[in-house]
Amino acid sequence: MRRMLINATQPEELRVALVDGQKLYDFDIEVPSKEQKKANIYKGTITRVEPSLEAAFVNYGAERHGFLPFKEITPENISPNGEEDYTRRDIKDLIKEGQQIIVQIEKEERGNKGAALTTYISLAGSYLVLMPNNPKAGGISRRIEGDIRSDMRDVMAQLTIPEGMGLIVRTAGGGKSPEELQWDLNYLLQLWEAIARSAEEKPAPFLIFQESNVIIRALRDHLRGDIDEILIDSPATHKLVRSFLQQVMPQFIQRAKLYEDTVPLFSRYQIESQIERAYAREVPLPSGGAIVIDHTEALTTIDINSARATKGGDIEETALNTNLEASDEIARQLRLRDLGGLFVIDFIDMMASRNQRAVETRLRDAVKSDRARIQVGRISRFGLMEMSRQRLRPSLGESTLLTCPRCKGQGSIRSVESLSLSILRILEEDAMKRNTDKIIAQVPIEVATFLLNEKRSTLEQIEQRHEVSIVVIPSKHHETPSYDIQRVRTAGAGAEEDTVRPSYGMIKEVESTPPPRPARETVAQSQEPAIRNFLPAQPAPGVPSKQSGGFIKRFLNILTGGRPEDEEEGGAAEVGPAPAEPSRPSSPYGSLPQGTPRTPDTRRSEGGGRSPSGARDARDDSETRGGDPTK
C-alpha cells in the first residue's frame, strides 16, 4: 500500500515522504532558513553585459546578481524588431544596461555561483506546462507511450491554445479528457495574465510569483492513482491539503486523513532511520556490502564495497549480486538525496561481459521511475560507469547541512605532529626576514605542548641562529588546524608594548563565522511576492465514477444502498461537507491583485501553481524546448 506522509509538526522543517509499505522511495524537505527560489519569477534590471561570456548579469533583488545567457533571452526582450534583430548576435547592441526584464530562476545559487536565469517562462499546472513566450515549444511527455500517446495528440488538437504560446502535456496528463486539460490550460493562462499585469505595476527589482511550498508541490507532482492514502499530522496542514484537493483534485479528497496518534507519523512507518541513512556517507546493502558516496566540486563518486557479502558460489557471482543490489540502492539514494550533476560509479570488477550488461540494465530499470532526466553510460574497462542526473532542486545536503567550521569542508585535518612541524618551518621563515624582533605564535594546546617539549631545542636553535625571540602561546580559542602567527618588527609600534605584556595577556579570540539566522527571521526578511500562489476559483471537472462490474453486483448495490465509488476509495476517511469559500482577505493562499475581474473563469490566488522543479525542470520528462513532439 502506497502512502504520502506529510510531517508538519515542526515549523523549522516541512517533510513529505512517499512510502510503499514501510519502504521509503521518495522524500522532500523544505527548510524556511534556506528558501528555494527555483521557478520563482522576478522583474529584474540588467546591470552588466559581458560579450565575452555572451551573457548578462541581472539584479533581481538577491545579494548576488543572476546570470542570464544570451540564448535564454527571448526575441521580444531584445528589440522592437524581435526576430529580425535576434540574428545579429552582437549582445551589446541587443540588450542594454538598465533594461528591465522578466526572468525566471532556472538553477539555484550554488557556492560562489549566482542563480541561472531565463526569460523563457514555464508555468506548470497539474497536467500541462505552458510556455507563454515560446511558440516553438510543445509536445507530449516521453513517458506517455502507446495508444495513450496517440490519443493525446487528438486531445491536444481540441484545446484552445493562444497564438505565440507553447504547451506540453506532462506525464500526469496522459489519459485525461479534453475538458480536464482545457480547465488546466485556462488556469495557466489566467496565471500568466496576472503575472504580466503585476510586472507593470512597479519598477524592478521585485518578486512577482513565488513557487508553492513543499506540501502543495508534492500533491501536484506525486499524487496519482497509485497513492492509496495521504496522512497529515498537523490539523492546519490537513485543512490546507483538503482545501487544495477540493479545488484541484476532488477525486482524491477522501484519501486525505488527519493522523492523531501519539506515536510520531514517520516513526509509525519506520522511516526515520531510512531518512537518517540518506545523510550518511556509507549505506549498507542487504547482502552485507555497502555503497560509499563522496562529493567533489566536479562530480559525485559512488564506490561499491563487497565488505561482508558472501552470497554466491565464487568471486564473480558475489561481485554480480553485490553490484545488482548496489544498482537498486544507488537509484533510490539519488532520489532521496536529490543529487544532481555528474556521477562516476566504481562497481566491483566483473570478468564476464554479460554480467556487466546485466548490471547496466538493472541500473537503467531502477532509474526509470525517477522524475529527473538521467543518462546512464556503460561500464568501462576500468569498471567505472558514468552517469548524469538532472538537478531538480537543491539536494538534501544543500538544504540541511552546513560546512564544518573546523575542517572547512575538507573532511579531515592534519595531525598534531604534521601541523607542529609546518608551524615550525613558518617560524623559521619569519625569523629569517629582516628587522624581525619577535614572533608570536598562538596555536592549539596540543600543538603548543608538542613544540615546547619535543621541539624545544629546535626553537632555541632558531632563536640563537637568527637572534629573534619566539613566543609560543597555547590558545583555547584555536583547534587544529587553526593557528595565528604574528611577526613583530624591530622598534615597531607594538614592540615595546609586547615586551611589557605577559604572554598570557597576548591571547586573542578567533573571529568565528556568525551563525546562520534563525528560520523564522529568514522568512520574515524574504521578499513578499506580488502573486504568491494561484488556485482556480472553480473545482476541476469531476471524474466520472467507474461502473461496477456486472448486473448482479449493481443489483446488490441497489438493495444494500452501497455505491461503487465508495468501494473505489477503499474505506477512505469520512468526508464532511465541502468547506465554504472563504472571504478574500482570509484565504489561506492569498488573493489576486486588486482590480482583477471576477468572471466564472477567474482564478483565485490560492494554493500552488507550479511543480517543485519549476522553469525548464517543471516539464520533468517532457519534450525539450522546440523539440519534436512525436519523439
Secondary structure, 3 states (H helix, E strand, C coil): CEEEEEECCCCCCEEEEEEECCEEEEEEEECHHHCCCCCCEEEEEEEEEECCCCEEEEECCCCCCEEEEHHHCCHHHCCCCCHHHHCCCCHHHHCCCCCEEEEEEEECCECCECCEEECCCCEECCCEEEECCCCCCEEECCCCCHHHHHHHHHHHHCCCCCCCCEEEECHHHCCCCHHHHHHHHHHHHHHHHHHHHHHCCCCCCEEEECCCCHHHHHHHHHCCCCCCEEEECCHHHHHHHHHHHHHHCHHHHHHEEECCCCCCHHHHCCCHHHHHHCCCCEEECCCCCEEEEEECCCCEEEEEECCCCCCCCCHHHHHHHHHHHHHHHHHHHHHHHCCCEEEEEECCCCCCHHHHHHHHHHHHHHCCCCCCCEEEEEECCCCEEEEEECCCCCCHHHHHCCCCCCCCCCCCCCCHHHHHHHHHHHHHHHHHCCCEEEEEEEEEHHHHHHHHHCCHHHHHHHHHHHCCEEEEEEECCCCCCCCEEEEEECCCCCHHHHHHCCHHHHCCCCCCCCCCCCHHHHHHHCCCCCECCCEECCCCCCCCCCCCCCHHHHHHHHHHCCCHHHHHCCCCCCCCCCCCCCCHHHCCCCCCCCCCCCCCCCEECCCCCCCCCCHHHHHCCCCCCCCCCCC
